[in-house]
Amino acid sequence: MVTVGRIVRPHGNRGQVVVESETDFGAARFAPGAELFASKDGEVVPYRVAASRPYDARWVVGFEGVGSMDAAEALRGLELRVPAGALHPLGDGEYYVHDLVGCRVVTDAGDEVGVVGSVMFGGSAPLLSVGTGVEDDEVLVPLAADICIGVDVDAKRIVIAPPDGLLELNRRRRDR
């Protein structure tokens, strides 16, 4: 199963929720009639989308059988998933988040940067959050073709050609 979104919070009083999308295919994944799955209390539970709409770079989604704010609150934090076989094929230079997470990042000079822990969206280009292995230290690397010059998801390796100062400028401590 592959994560396509995460329920952030309830929305309104009719059982709808705000979903942080982790897919470029939100219109299809959260369309009425779509079936999503979540692990709840140790059990995989299907959820059928009854209604949805884009909302402030996220989605507002209503599920069949979830009709109150309390019922929606009980879904907070759930990861919404689809079977891996239901993924859309991607073009050259396009990657699924789950394929990038865990990739080792090295510079074109052969210097080890770290391992991709997550991918952040919201700016002009997605950012790879690369854990450096030093306590809570991370480096944010834009997932741009001129920086990420070699992406091999099968080998779990990304080669970057960082502009001067990028790694130092984008270094930060993760929130604890």
MIDOSE-1310 file (N, C-alpha, C; in nm, 2 decimals, decimal comma, always signed):
residues 176
mvtv	+0,08/-0,12/+0,00/+0,00/+0,00/+0,00/+0,09/+0,12/+0,00; +0,04/+0,23/-0,07/+0,12/+0,35/-0,08/+0,03/+0,47/-0,03; +0,10/+0,55/+0,05/+0,03/+0,66/+0,11/+0,00/+0,77/+0,01; -0,12/+0,82/+0,00/-0,16/+0,93/-0,10/-0,20/+1,05/-0,02
griv	-0,22/+1,04/+0,11/-0,26/+1,16/+0,18/-0,27/+1,13/+0,33; -0,28/+1,23/+0,41/-0,29/+1,22/+0,56/-0,40/+1,31/+0,60; -0,49/+1,26/+0,69/-0,60/+1,34/+0,74/-0,54/+1,43/+0,85; -0,56/+1,56/+0,83/-0,50/+1,66/+0,92/-0,60/+1,70/+1,03
rphg	-0,73/+1,72/+1,00/-0,82/+1,76/+1,10/-0,96/+1,75/+1,04; -1,07/+1,76/+1,13/-1,20/+1,77/+1,08/-1,23/+1,91/+1,01; -1,33/+1,92/+0,92/-1,36/+2,04/+0,86/-1,51/+2,06/+0,86; -1,56/+2,16/+0,93/-1,70/+2,18/+0,95/-1,76/+2,08/+1,04
nrgq	-1,90/+2,08/+1,04/-1,97/+1,99/+1,13/-2,05/+1,88/+1,06; -2,01/+1,85/+0,94/-2,08/+1,74/+0,86/-2,00/+1,62/+0,84; -1,89/+1,61/+0,91/-1,80/+1,48/+0,90/-1,69/+1,49/+0,80; -1,67/+1,60/+0,74/-1,57/+1,61/+0,64/-1,43/+1,64/+0,71
vvve	-1,32/+1,61/+0,64/-1,19/+1,62/+0,69/-1,10/+1,70/+0,59; -1,00/+1,76/+0,64/-0,89/+1,82/+0,56/-0,78/+1,71/+0,54; -0,75/+1,69/+0,41/-0,64/+1,60/+0,38/-0,52/+1,67/+0,32; -0,41/+1,64/+0,37/-0,28/+1,68/+0,31/-0,24/+1,58/+0,21
setd	-0,25/+1,62/+0,08/-0,22/+1,53/-0,03/-0,08/+1,49/-0,04; -0,05/+1,37/-0,07/+0,09/+1,33/-0,10/+0,09/+1,27/-0,24; +0,01/+1,32/-0,33/+0,00/+1,27/-0,46/-0,02/+1,39/-0,56; +0,03/+1,38/-0,68/+0,00/+1,48/-0,78/-0,13/+1,45/-0,85
fgaa	-0,20/+1,34/-0,81/-0,32/+1,29/-0,88/-0,44/+1,31/-0,78; -0,44/+1,42/-0,70/-0,54/+1,44/-0,60/-0,69/+1,43/-0,66; -0,71/+1,49/-0,77/-0,84/+1,49/-0,83/-0,89/+1,35/-0,86; -0,81/+1,26/-0,89/-0,85/+1,12/-0,91/-0,85/+1,04/-0,78
rfap	-0,75/+1,06/-0,70/-0,75/+0,98/-0,57/-0,86/+1,02/-0,47; -0,90/+1,15/-0,47/-1,00/+1,19/-0,38/-1,14/+1,22/-0,45; -1,16/+1,16/-0,57/-1,28/+1,18/-0,64/-1,39/+1,10/-0,57; -1,52/+1,15/-0,58/-1,63/+1,07/-0,52/-1,63/+0,93/-0,59
gael	-1,65/+0,83/-0,50/-1,65/+0,69/-0,54/-1,51/+0,62/-0,52; -1,40/+0,70/-0,51/-1,27/+0,64/-0,49/-1,26/+0,57/-0,36; -1,19/+0,46/-0,36/-1,18/+0,38/-0,23/-1,03/+0,40/-0,18; -1,02/+0,44/-0,06/-0,89/+0,46/+0,01/-0,89/+0,37/+0,13
fask	-0,77/+0,34/+0,18/-0,76/+0,25/+0,29/-0,68/+0,32/+0,40; -0,71/+0,28/+0,53/-0,63/+0,33/+0,64/-0,62/+0,22/+0,74; -0,51/+0,23/+0,82/-0,49/+0,13/+0,93/-0,55/+0,20/+1,05; -0,65/+0,14/+1,11/-0,72/+0,19/+1,23/-0,73/+0,08/+1,33
dgev	-0,68/+0,11/+1,45/-0,68/+0,01/+1,56/-0,62/-0,13/+1,51; -0,52/-0,12/+1,43/-0,45/-0,24/+1,38/-0,52/-0,32/+1,27; -0,62/-0,26/+1,22/-0,70/-0,32/+1,11/-0,70/-0,23/+0,99; -0,69/-0,29/+0,87/-0,70/-0,21/+0,74/-0,85/-0,18/+0,72
vpyr	-0,89/-0,06/+0,71/-1,03/-0,02/+0,69/-1,05/+0,06/+0,56; -1,14/+0,02/+0,48/-1,17/+0,09/+0,35/-1,26/+0,21/+0,38; -1,23/+0,32/+0,31/-1,31/+0,44/+0,31/-1,35/+0,48/+0,17; -1,48/+0,50/+0,14/-1,52/+0,54/+0,01/-1,55/+0,69/+0,02
vaas	-1,49/+0,76/-0,08/-1,51/+0,91/-0,09/-1,65/+0,94/-0,13; -1,72/+1,03/-0,06/-1,85/+1,07/-0,09/-1,85/+1,20/-0,16; -1,76/+1,29/-0,12/-1,75/+1,42/-0,18/-1,61/+1,48/-0,15; -1,56/+1,56/-0,24/-1,43/+1,63/-0,22/-1,42/+1,75/-0,30
rpyd	-1,33/+1,84/-0,26/-1,30/+1,96/-0,33/-1,16/+2,01/-0,29; -1,09/+2,08/-0,38/-0,96/+2,13/-0,34/-0,98/+2,24/-0,24; -0,89/+2,26/-0,14/-0,90/+2,36/-0,04/-0,76/+2,40/+0,01; -0,72/+2,52/-0,03/-0,60/+2,59/+0,02/-0,48/+2,49/+0,01
arwv	-0,45/+2,44/-0,11/-0,34/+2,35/-0,14/-0,36/+2,21/-0,07; -0,48/+2,18/-0,02/-0,51/+2,05/+0,04/-0,65/+2,01/-0,02; -0,71/+1,91/+0,04/-0,84/+1,86/+0,00/-0,93/+1,86/+0,12; -1,06/+1,89/+0,09/-1,17/+1,86/+0,19/-1,24/+1,74/+0,14
vgfe	-1,24/+1,64/+0,22/-1,30/+1,51/+0,17/-1,41/+1,46/+0,27; -1,52/+1,42/+0,22/-1,62/+1,35/+0,30/-1,63/+1,21/+0,26; -1,63/+1,12/+0,36/-1,64/+0,98/+0,34/-1,78/+0,92/+0,37; -1,82/+0,82/+0,30/-1,95/+0,76/+0,33/-1,94/+0,70/+0,47
gvgs	-2,05/+0,73/+0,54/-2,06/+0,68/+0,68/-2,00/+0,76/+0,78; -1,94/+0,87/+0,74/-1,87/+0,96/+0,84/-1,95/+1,09/+0,83; -2,05/+1,11/+0,93/-2,14/+1,23/+0,91/-2,14/+1,33/+1,02; -2,04/+1,32/+1,12/-2,04/+1,41/+1,23/-1,90/+1,46/+1,25
mdaa	-1,89/+1,57/+1,32/-1,76/+1,62/+1,36/-1,68/+1,52/+1,45; -1,75/+1,46/+1,54/-1,69/+1,36/+1,63/-1,63/+1,24/+1,54; -1,71/+1,19/+1,45/-1,67/+1,08/+1,36/-1,54/+1,13/+1,28; -1,54/+1,25/+1,23/-1,43/+1,30/+1,15/-1,31/+1,32/+1,24
ealr	-1,33/+1,36/+1,37/-1,22/+1,38/+1,46/-1,15/+1,25/+1,49; -1,22/+1,14/+1,49/-1,17/+1,00/+1,51/-1,07/+0,96/+1,40; -1,08/+1,03/+1,28/-1,00/+1,00/+1,17/-0,87/+1,08/+1,17; -0,85/+1,18/+1,25/-0,74/+1,26/+1,25/-0,61/+1,18/+1,26
glel	-0,52/+1,22/+1,17/-0,38/+1,16/+1,17/-0,37/+1,03/+1,08; -0,49/+0,98/+1,04/-0,48/+0,85/+0,96/-0,41/+0,88/+0,82; -0,33/+0,78/+0,78/-0,27/+0,79/+0,65/-0,36/+0,72/+0,55; -0,40/+0,79/+0,44/-0,48/+0,73/+0,34/-0,40/+0,66/+0,23
rvpa	-0,43/+0,54/+0,20/-0,34/+0,46/+0,11/-0,42/+0,40/+0,00; -0,35/+0,36/-0,10/-0,41/+0,28/-0,22/-0,31/+0,17/-0,24; -0,36/+0,06/-0,30/-0,27/-0,05/-0,34/-0,16/+0,00/-0,44; -0,04/-0,06/-0,42/+0,07/-0,01/-0,51/+0,03/-0,04/-0,66
galh	-0,05/-0,14/-0,69/-0,09/-0,17/-0,83/-0,18/-0,06/-0,89; -0,24/+0,02/-0,80/-0,33/+0,13/-0,85/-0,26/+0,26/-0,89; -0,13/+0,26/-0,88/-0,05/+0,38/-0,90/-0,05/+0,41/-1,05; -0,05/+0,54/-1,09/-0,04/+0,58/-1,23/+0,10/+0,57/-1,27
plgd	+0,12/+0,53/-1,40/+0,26/+0,53/-1,45/+0,31/+0,68/-1,46; +0,44/+0,69/-1,44/+0,50/+0,83/-1,44/+0,59/+0,84/-1,56; +0,61/+0,97/-1,60/+0,70/+1,00/-1,71/+0,84/+1,01/-1,66; +0,93/+1,03/-1,75/+1,07/+1,05/-1,72/+1,09/+1,17/-1,63
geyy	+1,17/+1,15/-1,52/+1,20/+1,26/-1,43/+1,09/+1,28/-1,33; +0,99/+1,19/-1,32/+0,89/+1,20/-1,22/+0,90/+1,08/-1,13; +0,88/+1,10/-1,00/+0,90/+1,00/-0,90/+0,79/+1,00/-0,79; +0,76/+0,88/-0,74/+0,67/+0,88/-0,63/+0,75/+0,90/-0,50
vhdl	+0,68/+0,97/-0,40/+0,75/+1,00/-0,28/+0,80/+0,87/-0,21; +0,73/+0,77/-0,21/+0,77/+0,64/-0,15/+0,90/+0,59/-0,21; +0,92/+0,62/-0,34/+1,04/+0,57/-0,41/+1,16/+0,66/-0,37; +1,14/+0,78/-0,33/+1,25/+0,87/-0,30/+1,30/+0,86/-0,15
vgcr	+1,20/+0,83/-0,06/+1,23/+0,81/+0,08/+1,32/+0,69/+0,10; +1,43/+0,71/+0,17/+1,53/+0,61/+0,19/+1,64/+0,61/+0,09; +1,63/+0,70/-0,01/+1,75/+0,71/-0,10/+1,87/+0,77/-0,04; +1,98/+0,72/-0,07/+2,11/+0,78/-0,02/+2,14/+0,90/-0,11
vvtd	+2,18/+1,01/-0,06/+2,21/+1,13/-0,14/+2,36/+1,16/-0,13; +2,42/+1,17/-0,25/+2,57/+1,20/-0,25/+2,59/+1,31/-0,35; +2,69/+1,39/-0,34/+2,72/+1,50/-0,43/+2,79/+1,44/-0,55; +2,80/+1,51/-0,66/+2,87/+1,47/-0,78/+3,02/+1,45/-0,75
agde	+3,07/+1,51/-0,64/+3,21/+1,49/-0,60/+3,23/+1,37/-0,52; +3,12/+1,30/-0,49/+3,13/+1,17/-0,41/+3,11/+1,19/-0,26; +3,08/+1,31/-0,22/+3,06/+1,34/-0,07/+2,92/+1,29/-0,03; +2,92/+1,22/+0,08/+2,79/+1,17/+0,14/+2,72/+1,28/+0,20
vgvv	+2,59/+1,30/+0,17/+2,50/+1,40/+0,23/+2,41/+1,34/+0,33; +2,35/+1,23/+0,30/+2,26/+1,17/+0,40/+2,15/+1,08/+0,33; +2,04/+1,06/+0,40/+1,93/+0,98/+0,35/+1,80/+1,06/+0,34; +1,73/+1,05/+0,24/+1,60/+1,12/+0,23/+1,50/+1,06/+0,33
gsvm	+1,45/+1,15/+0,42/+1,36/+1,10/+0,52/+1,21/+1,14/+0,48; +1,20/+1,25/+0,40/+1,06/+1,28/+0,35/+1,08/+1,38/+0,24; +0,97/+1,41/+0,17/+0,96/+1,50/+0,06/+0,86/+1,61/+0,10; +0,90/+1,73/+0,09/+0,81/+1,85/+0,13/+0,76/+1,92/+0,01
fggs	+0,63/+1,95/+0,01/+0,57/+2,02/-0,10/+0,52/+2,16/-0,06; +0,49/+2,24/-0,16/+0,44/+2,37/-0,12/+0,51/+2,48/-0,19; +0,63/+2,47/-0,23/+0,71/+2,57/-0,30/+0,71/+2,55/-0,45; +0,80/+2,61/-0,52/+0,81/+2,59/-0,66/+0,86/+2,45/-0,70
apll	+0,94/+2,40/-0,62/+0,99/+2,26/-0,64/+0,98/+2,19/-0,51; +0,95/+2,06/-0,51/+0,95/+1,98/-0,39/+1,09/+1,98/-0,33; +1,10/+1,96/-0,20/+1,22/+1,96/-0,12/+1,25/+1,82/-0,06; +1,37/+1,77/-0,09/+1,40/+1,65/-0,02/+1,46/+1,68/+0,12
svgt	+1,40/+1,63/+0,22/+1,45/+1,64/+0,36/+1,55/+1,53/+0,38; +1,68/+1,57/+0,38/+1,79/+1,47/+0,39/+1,85/+1,47/+0,53; +1,83/+1,36/+0,60/+1,89/+1,35/+0,73/+2,04/+1,32/+0,72; +2,12/+1,39/+0,79/+2,26/+1,38/+0,77/+2,33/+1,28/+0,86
gved	+2,25/+1,22/+0,95/+2,30/+1,13/+1,05/+2,36/+1,19/+1,17; +2,36/+1,32/+1,18/+2,41/+1,40/+1,29/+2,28/+1,44/+1,37; +2,25/+1,37/+1,48/+2,14/+1,40/+1,57/+2,01/+1,44/+1,49; +1,97/+1,57/+1,51/+1,85/+1,62/+1,44/+1,88/+1,70/+1,32
devl	+1,99/+1,69/+1,26/+2,04/+1,77/+1,15/+1,98/+1,72/+1,02; +1,94/+1,82/+0,94/+1,89/+1,78/+0,80/+1,93/+1,89/+0,71; +1,93/+1,85/+0,58/+1,95/+1,95/+0,47/+1,84/+1,94/+0,37; +1,79/+2,05/+0,33/+1,68/+2,06/+0,23/+1,74/+2,07/+0,09
vpla	+1,71/+1,98/+0,01/+1,76/+1,98/-0,13/+1,64/+1,99/-0,23; +1,64/+2,10/-0,31/+1,53/+2,11/-0,41/+1,54/+1,99/-0,51; +1,42/+1,93/-0,53/+1,42/+1,82/-0,63/+1,40/+1,88/-0,77; +1,51/+1,94/-0,82/+1,51/+2,01/-0,95/+1,61/+1,94/-1,04
adic	+1,58/+1,93/-1,17/+1,67/+1,86/-1,26/+1,81/+1,91/-1,26; +1,83/+2,04/-1,24/+1,97/+2,09/-1,25/+2,05/+2,07/-1,12; +1,98/+2,03/-1,01/+2,04/+1,99/-0,88/+2,05/+1,84/-0,87; +1,94/+1,78/-0,88/+1,94/+1,63/-0,87/+1,96/+1,57/-1,01
igvd	+2,09/+1,55/-1,03/+2,13/+1,52/-1,17/+2,13/+1,37/-1,20; +2,11/+1,29/-1,09/+2,10/+1,14/-1,11/+2,01/+1,08/-1,01; +1,90/+1,03/-1,05/+1,81/+0,97/-0,95/+1,79/+0,82/-1,00; +1,83/+0,73/-0,91/+1,81/+0,59/-0,94/+1,74/+0,53/-0,82
vdak	+1,60/+0,52/-0,84/+1,52/+0,47/-0,73/+1,54/+0,32/-0,71; +1,58/+0,25/-0,81/+1,61/+0,11/-0,79/+1,73/+0,08/-0,70; +1,83/+0,17/-0,72/+1,95/+0,16/-0,64/+1,94/+0,24/-0,51; +1,83/+0,31/-0,50/+1,81/+0,40/-0,38/+1,92/+0,50/-0,37
rivi	+1,95/+0,57/-0,48/+2,07/+0,66/-0,48/+2,03/+0,79/-0,56; +2,06/+0,91/-0,51/+2,04/+1,03/-0,57/+2,17/+1,11/-0,57; +2,22/+1,15/-0,69/+2,34/+1,22/-0,71/+2,30/+1,37/-0,73; +2,36/+1,46/-0,65/+2,32/+1,60/-0,66/+2,45/+1,68/-0,70
appd	+2,42/+1,79/-0,77/+2,52/+1,89/-0,81/+2,48/+2,02/-0,74; +2,51/+2,03/-0,61/+2,46/+2,15/-0,54/+2,53/+2,28/-0,58; +2,46/+2,39/-0,60/+2,53/+2,51/-0,62/+2,61/+2,55/-0,50; +2,71/+2,63/-0,51/+2,80/+2,67/-0,40/+2,71/+2,72/-0,29
glle	+2,73/+2,67/-0,17/+2,66/+2,72/-0,05/+2,52/+2,66/-0,02; +2,47/+2,58/-0,12/+2,33/+2,53/-0,10/+2,32/+2,44/+0,02; +2,41/+2,35/+0,04/+2,40/+2,26/+0,15/+2,42/+2,33/+0,29; +2,50/+2,43/+0,29/+2,52/+2,50/+0,42/+2,40/+2,59/+0,44
lnrr	+2,35/+2,66/+0,34/+2,23/+2,75/+0,35/+2,10/+2,67/+0,39; +2,09/+2,55/+0,34/+1,96/+2,48/+0,36/+1,98/+2,37/+0,48; +2,08/+2,39/+0,56/+2,10/+2,30/+0,67/+2,01/+2,35/+0,79; +1,94/+2,27/+0,86/+1,86/+2,31/+0,97/+1,85/+2,19/+1,07
rrdr	+1,81/+2,22/+1,19/+1,77/+2,12/+1,29/+1,63/+2,09/+1,28; +1,59/+1,96/+1,28/+1,45/+1,92/+1,27/+1,39/+1,96/+1,40; +1,25/+1,98/+1,39/+1,17/+2,01/+1,51/+1,17/+1,88/+1,60; +1,18/+1,89/+1,73/+1,18/+1,77/+1,81/+1,04/+1,75/+1,85
